[in-house]
Amino acid sequence: MSRGKHGRRRLRGSRITVVLLVTAGALLLLAGSSAFAAYRYDRAQAARIMPGVLVAGVDVGGMTRDEAIRAVTGRTGLTLGAALRVAAGRKEWTVSPADLGVMADVPGAVDRALEIGDSMSLFSRVYDRLTHRAAGASIDVEYRYDAAVERAFVEDVAKAVSVQAVDAGVTLKGDRVVFRHPKDGRALVVRAGLVQVHSALVEQASFVALPLKTVRPEVKASDLGHTIVVSKAENMLYVYEGFRLDRRYPVATAAPGYDTPTGVWHVVSKTENPTWRNPAPDGWGAGEPLVIPPGPGNPLGTRALYLNAPGIRIHGTYNSPSIGTYASHGCIRMFISDSEQLYPIIPIGTTVIIH
């Protein structure tokens, strides 16, 4: 009797063990099936971005790489196409970041979004995807800038706003003597302009004003020194100091058939008590000595200023009655005393305007 009871207990214990083993096996099988299903689901979703990931403010969760690139490109296109007003002085340009060579690295940002899931465990990824739990990640798009394009634009602006300074001067315009007063110019400060344009692009600004600087003339009226102006119509020689008339003298200029050349010339040399050398022994100088030394009767008088106009001088003459008439062979004659007064104040290089 006792053995029968113990036998029944052993039988029940064996059945319980079998049940437990079967149950455990089923659970293991179920767990294995679940893990395999989770793995297959994870692989199927591997090409898609985790939920709740933002790129440039665009929710790209659940998108493929190509889908995300298209979506984010649409957003960055608004930034790259935005209007940037660039002012320099009174001129203004409207350009976009894209015009200035800015590019958005959208593929790189999307690739970083795809990598977020790689840092998670398989079950975490599956759980987040199935429950649409947001990853809470926000990725910025990196912008690339082209310094060469920016520089080319700033240099174009510099050319457009540049105004050259005007130097003081006395010159001949047509048959008129023109006194040109100095004027300031202006120029773009290119280095500072480059910095400001680049900063405006980085900060996605809508307006930037580029700095200008004043360019001073190199020659002011006070730098001009003396200028000689000879009027053939009046047979007068005027001496200006800067723009101020300093003195005037009557002169003689070319006789009919000869020419005192109109133009802007310069004093290239000067001589006290010059020697005269016959410039046309076979022409108008025929019968005249080949050389006349300094002294009374010398055709050049006691002082001579040589111009770069061939054969032309401003000189004294002993033929005083010729002054105020058209009597020379092209030179500009002065009274002896006037030529001696003029000589010391006129340096080599002085401008001589004949009109």
C-alpha positions in Angstrom: 0.0 0.0 0.0 2.8 2.3 0.9 4.6 1.7 -2.3 1.5 2.5 -4.3 1.2 6.0 -2.8 4.9 6.7 -3.4 4.6 5.5 -6.9 1.7 7.8 -7.6 3.6 10.7 -6.2 6.6 10.0 -8.4 4.3 9.8 -11.5 2.7 13.2 -10.7 6.2 14.7 -10.2 7.3 13.4 -13.5 4.2 14.8 -15.2 4.8 18.3 -13.6 8.4 18.2 -14.8 7.3 17.4 -18.3 4.8 20.2 -18.2 7.4 22.6 -17.0 9.8 21.5 -19.6 7.2 21.8 -22.3 6.2 25.2 -21.1 9.8 26.4 -20.8 10.4 25.2 -24.3 7.4 26.9 -25.6 8.5 30.1 -23.9 11.9 29.8 -25.3 10.5 29.1 -28.8 8.2 32.1 -28.4 11.1 34.3 -27.2 13.2 33.1 -30.1 10.5 33.8 -32.5 9.9 37.2 -31.1 13.6 38.0 -31.3 13.8 36.8 -34.8 10.7 38.8 -35.7 12.2 41.9 -34.0 15.4 41.4 -35.9 13.6 41.1 -39.2 11.5 44.2 -38.4 14.7 46.1 -37.5 16.4 45.1 -40.7 13.3 46.1 -42.7 13.4 49.6 -41.1 17.1 50.0 -41.1 17.0 52.4 -44.1 14.6 54.7 -42.3 15.4 57.4 -39.8 14.3 56.9 -36.2 11.1 58.7 -35.2 11.3 62.3 -33.9 14.6 63.3 -35.6 14.8 66.8 -36.9 17.2 68.0 -39.6 17.2 71.8 -40.1 13.9 71.9 -38.3 12.3 69.3 -40.6 10.9 66.2 -39.0 12.5 63.4 -41.0 11.5 60.5 -38.7 10.5 57.4 -40.7 12.0 58.8 -44.0 14.5 57.1 -46.2 17.7 58.9 -47.0 16.5 60.2 -50.4 13.1 61.3 -48.9 14.9 63.1 -46.1 17.3 64.8 -48.5 14.4 66.1 -50.7 12.5 67.4 -47.7 15.5 69.1 -46.1 16.7 70.5 -49.4 13.3 72.2 -49.8 13.9 73.9 -46.4 17.5 74.9 -47.0 16.6 76.2 -50.5 14.6 78.9 -48.8 17.7 79.9 -46.9 20.0 79.8 -49.9 17.5 81.7 -52.0 16.8 84.4 -49.4 17.4 88.0 -50.4 20.5 89.7 -49.0 20.6 93.5 -49.6 24.2 94.8 -49.9 24.6 98.6 -49.8 27.8 100.6 -50.5 27.3 104.4 -50.6 24.2 105.2 -52.6 24.3 101.9 -54.6 22.6 98.7 -53.6 22.6 95.1 -54.8 20.2 92.3 -54.0 21.8 88.8 -54.0 21.2 85.5 -52.4 23.5 83.2 -50.5 23.4 80.8 -53.4 24.6 83.6 -55.7 27.6 84.1 -53.4 28.6 80.4 -53.6 27.0 79.1 -50.3 26.1 75.4 -50.4 24.2 73.3 -47.9 25.6 69.9 -46.9 22.1 68.2 -46.7 23.3 64.7 -47.5 25.9 64.9 -44.6 23.2 66.0 -42.1 20.8 63.3 -43.2 23.6 60.7 -42.9 24.1 61.8 -39.3 20.3 61.4 -38.7 20.5 57.8 -40.0 23.4 57.1 -37.6 21.3 57.9 -34.5 19.7 54.4 -34.6 23.1 52.7 -34.8 23.9 53.9 -31.3 20.9 52.1 -29.9 20.3 48.4 -29.0 18.1 46.3 -31.3 15.2 46.1 -28.9 15.4 49.9 -28.1 15.2 50.6 -31.8 12.3 48.3 -32.4 10.4 49.5 -29.3 10.9 53.2 -30.3 9.8 52.5 -33.9 6.7 50.5 -32.9 5.6 53.0 -30.2 6.7 56.1 -32.3 8.7 57.3 -29.4 10.6 60.4 -30.4 14.4 60.3 -30.4 14.5 64.0 -29.5 17.5 64.7 -31.7 17.9 67.9 -33.8 20.6 68.1 -36.4 21.8 71.3 -38.1 22.8 71.5 -41.7 26.4 72.7 -42.3 26.8 75.4 -44.9 29.9 75.7 -47.0 31.2 79.0 -48.2 33.2 79.9 -51.3 35.7 82.6 -50.5 36.6 83.1 -54.2 33.0 83.9 -55.1 32.6 86.3 -52.2 35.8 88.1 -53.1 34.7 88.4 -56.8 31.4 90.0 -55.7 33.1 92.4 -53.3 35.6 93.4 -56.0 32.7 94.1 -58.4 31.1 96.3 -55.8 34.4 98.1 -55.3 34.7 98.8 -59.0 31.1 100.1 -59.1 31.4 102.5 -56.3 35.0 103.7 -56.9 35.4 107.4 -57.7 38.9 108.5 -58.5 40.3 111.5 -56.7 40.9 114.5 -58.9 44.3 116.2 -58.6 44.6 120.0 -58.9 46.0 121.1 -62.2 46.1 123.7 -65.0 45.6 122.3 -68.4 44.4 123.0 -71.9 40.9 121.9 -73.1 40.4 122.8 -76.8 41.6 126.4 -76.9 40.7 127.1 -73.3 42.9 127.0 -70.3 41.2 125.0 -67.5 41.9 125.3 -63.8 41.1 121.9 -62.4 40.3 122.0 -58.7 41.1 119.0 -56.5 38.2 116.7 -55.5 38.1 113.8 -53.1 37.5 110.4 -54.4 36.1 107.3 -52.6 36.8 103.6 -52.5 35.4 100.5 -50.9 37.4 99.1 -47.9 37.7 95.7 -49.6 39.2 93.7 -46.6 36.5 95.0 -44.2 33.9 94.4 -46.9 34.9 90.8 -47.3 34.5 90.3 -43.6 31.1 91.9 -43.4 29.7 90.0 -46.4 30.9 86.7 -45.0 29.5 87.5 -41.6 26.1 88.4 -43.2 26.0 85.0 -44.9 26.9 83.1 -41.8 24.3 85.0 -39.7 21.8 84.7 -42.5 21.3 88.5 -42.4 19.0 90.3 -44.8 21.0 93.5 -45.1 24.7 94.6 -44.9 26.3 98.0 -45.5 29.9 97.9 -46.7 32.3 100.6 -45.6 33.7 103.3 -47.9 36.8 105.5 -47.4 37.7 108.9 -48.7 40.5 109.0 -51.2 42.4 112.3 -51.0 43.9 113.9 -54.2 47.7 113.6 -54.4 48.1 117.1 -55.8 46.4 120.1 -54.1 46.3 123.6 -55.5 49.1 124.6 -53.1 51.3 121.8 -54.6 51.1 123.1 -58.1 53.8 125.7 -57.9 54.1 128.0 -61.0 52.4 127.5 -64.3 53.1 129.6 -67.4 50.2 130.4 -69.7 51.0 132.1 -73.1 48.1 133.6 -75.0 49.0 134.0 -78.7 45.8 136.0 -79.3 46.9 138.6 -76.7 50.6 138.2 -77.0 50.7 137.9 -73.2 52.5 135.6 -70.8 50.8 134.9 -67.5 52.4 133.3 -64.5 50.1 131.5 -62.0 51.1 130.3 -58.6 48.6 127.6 -57.9 45.4 129.1 -59.2 46.4 132.7 -58.4 47.6 135.0 -61.1 51.1 136.1 -59.9 52.3 138.2 -62.7 51.9 139.0 -66.4 54.3 140.1 -69.2 53.8 141.2 -72.8 55.5 139.0 -75.4 56.1 138.4 -79.1 55.1 135.2 -80.8 55.5 133.7 -84.2 55.4 135.9 -87.3 53.1 134.9 -90.2 54.5 131.7 -91.9 56.0 130.5 -88.6 54.4 128.8 -85.6 54.4 129.1 -81.8 53.0 125.6 -81.2 49.8 125.3 -79.2 49.8 122.7 -76.4 50.9 121.8 -73.0 54.7 121.8 -72.7 57.3 121.8 -70.0 60.6 123.6 -69.2 63.3 121.1 -69.8 66.4 123.3 -69.2 67.3 126.9 -68.6 70.4 129.0 -69.3 71.8 132.4 -68.2 73.6 134.3 -70.9 72.9 131.7 -73.6 74.9 131.1 -76.7 72.8 131.3 -79.9 73.3 128.7 -82.5 71.8 129.2 -85.9 69.0 126.6 -86.2 68.3 127.1 -89.9 71.5 128.2 -91.7 70.0 127.1 -95.0 66.6 128.6 -94.3 65.5 131.7 -92.5 68.9 131.9 -90.8 70.8 132.1 -94.1 73.3 135.0 -93.9 73.3 134.9 -90.1 76.3 133.8 -88.1 76.4 130.1 -87.2 77.1 131.0 -83.5 76.5 134.2 -81.6 78.1 134.3 -78.1 76.5 135.8 -75.0 76.3 139.6 -75.0 74.5 142.5 -76.7 72.9 141.5 -79.9 72.4 137.8 -78.9 69.0 136.8 -80.2 68.2 135.0 -76.9 69.0 137.9 -74.7 70.4 137.2 -71.3 68.0 134.4 -70.1 66.4 131.5 -71.9 64.0 128.8 -70.8 64.1 125.7 -73.2 60.8 123.9 -73.8 60.2 120.3 -74.9 58.5 121.8 -78.0 61.3 121.4 -80.6 63.3 124.5 -81.0 61.0 126.7 -78.9 62.3 128.9 -76.0 61.0 131.6 -73.8 63.8 134.2 -73.9 64.7 137.8 -73.7 65.3 140.0 -76.8 67.2 143.2 -77.6 64.6 143.9 -80.2 62.2 145.6 -77.8 59.9 147.1 -80.4 58.9 143.5 -81.5 57.2 142.8 -78.1 53.5 142.8 -78.4 53.6 141.8 -82.1 53.9 138.6 -84.2 57.6 138.7 -85.0 59.5 135.6 -83.9 60.4 132.3 -85.7 58.3 130.5 -83.1 59.9 131.4 -79.8 58.3 133.5 -77.2 60.2 136.8 -76.8 60.2 139.0 -73.7 61.8 142.2 -72.7 65.3 141.6 -71.3 64.3 142.9 -67.8 61.1 140.7 -67.8 63.0 137.6 -68.8 65.5 138.2 -66.0 62.7 138.7 -63.5 60.9 135.5 -64.6 64.0 133.3 -64.8 64.7 132.6 -61.1 61.2 131.7 -60.1 60.6 129.1 -62.9 62.2 125.7 -62.1 62.9 122.9 -64.6 59.7 120.9 -65.1 57.3 123.9 -64.9 54.2 123.4 -67.1 53.9 125.9 -70.0 50.5 126.1 -71.7 50.4 127.9 -75.1 47.0 128.6 -76.6 
